[in-house]
Amino acid sequence: MFKLIIALLLSVAFGLAMPTMAQPARRRAAQDALTAELETLYNQGYFKGFGVAIVSQKGVLYQRGFGFADAKAQQAYGVHTV
């Protein structure tokens, strides 16, 4: 599972960084696929919450939080959670 996630992260990073005519649709599809895999990982229950960010020299390509930063207070894990 870990290798699959790493492969997906790398493919998303390279796919998002490559300029093409269909860039917006390809980017959205890659982000959706990554989000689905990360939600699957979160739903396995190993983590209360986590954040993922993929950046390039041009800026942020993907960022999203999953689960809770504080489960007792039901505070969501967001892109600005430290």
C-alpha positions as a printed Julia matrix, in Angstrom:
82×3 Matrix{Float64}:
   0.0    0.0     0.0
   2.83   2.38    0.9
   4.51   1.82   -2.49
   1.21   2.5    -4.24
   0.8    5.79   -2.42
   4.37   6.86   -3.19
   3.91   5.95   -6.86
   0.64   7.88   -6.96
   2.21  10.92   -5.28
   5.07  10.93   -7.78
   2.77  10.51  -10.76
   0.55  13.33   -9.51
   3.55  15.58   -8.9
   4.97  14.98  -12.36
   1.55  15.06  -14.01
   0.69  18.37  -12.39
   4.0   19.94  -13.29
   3.9   19.08  -17.01
   2.34  21.78  -19.23
  -0.17  20.53  -21.81
  -3.27  21.79  -23.58
  -5.49  19.61  -21.38
  -3.71  20.67  -18.19
  -6.77  21.72  -16.13
  -8.65  18.46  -16.78
  -5.55  16.33  -16.24
  -4.68  18.23  -13.07
  -8.18  17.82  -11.67
  -8.22  14.09  -12.47
  -4.82  13.63  -10.8
  -5.91  15.58   -7.72
  -9.13  13.58   -7.48
  -7.25  10.28   -7.78
  -4.77  11.32   -5.1
  -7.56  12.51   -2.81
  -9.39   9.18   -3.22
  -6.25   7.19   -2.33
  -5.5    9.36    0.68
  -9.11   9.09    1.88
  -8.78   5.3     1.6
  -5.61   5.46    3.7
  -7.3    7.69    6.27
 -10.34   5.41    6.46
  -8.12   2.46    7.43
  -7.85   4.1    10.85
  -4.08   4.28   11.25
  -4.13   8.07   11.63
  -6.41  10.5    13.45
  -5.49  13.14   10.89
  -2.79  14.23    8.48
  -2.02  16.79    5.81
  -0.48  16.41    2.38
   1.19  19.07    0.27
   2.92  18.75   -3.07
   4.88  21.78   -4.2
   7.05  22.67   -7.15
   9.16  25.65   -8.05
   5.97  27.26   -9.37
   4.09  26.87   -6.1
   1.58  24.58   -4.44
   0.26  21.81   -6.7
  -1.86  20.01   -4.11
  -2.77  20.54   -0.48
  -5.41  18.93    1.68
  -6.05  17.87    5.25
  -7.73  14.63    6.32
  -9.3   13.75    9.65
  -8.91  15.65   12.89
  -6.09  17.68   14.38
  -7.93  17.45   17.71
 -10.34  14.51   17.82
 -11.84  15.48   21.2
 -12.71  18.97   20.01
 -13.63  17.69   16.52
 -11.21  20.25   15.02
 -10.56  19.29   11.4
  -7.05  18.81   10.06
  -6.72  21.53    7.43
  -4.08  22.85    5.1
  -2.96  25.35    7.75
  -2.79  22.89   10.66
   0.7   22.59   12.12
